[in-house]
Amino acid sequence: MTKKQKILSYLKHNPTGKLKEIAKAIDYSEPATYNGLMELFKENQVDREQGKGRKPDTYYLKNNSKETPKKIKSKFSSFPDEKIYTKVFSLDYLEHKEVIILILTDRNA
């Protein structure tokens, strides 16, 4: 199974996720800093969908920005140049408000 498949499988079986369950997904995810994501958000390159209740916020890359994949690549890791869906879990007990970004290519996953 590829990393993406593992992430999809994890999210399918743990749609709500508790901190312990989310922590289990760390092995399959790409770490990134909260500040890096916020920088992109301020540059108006990502859209944020506010999470309801305990559901985490979801961030989408804006499809009309050709620069976004390059900027994301330089800040986080190598992403494909296509529509990217990222789900962000903020783990409060981690230093520097680190977040876990799960990379999926299907918004309906």
Protein Blocks (a to p, Z undefined) as FASTA:
>chain_A
ZZklmmmmmmmmmmnopaklmmmmmmmpccddfklmmmmmmnopaccdddehjbccdddd
dfklmklmmmmmmmmmccddddddddddddfkbghhiacddddfbfkZZ
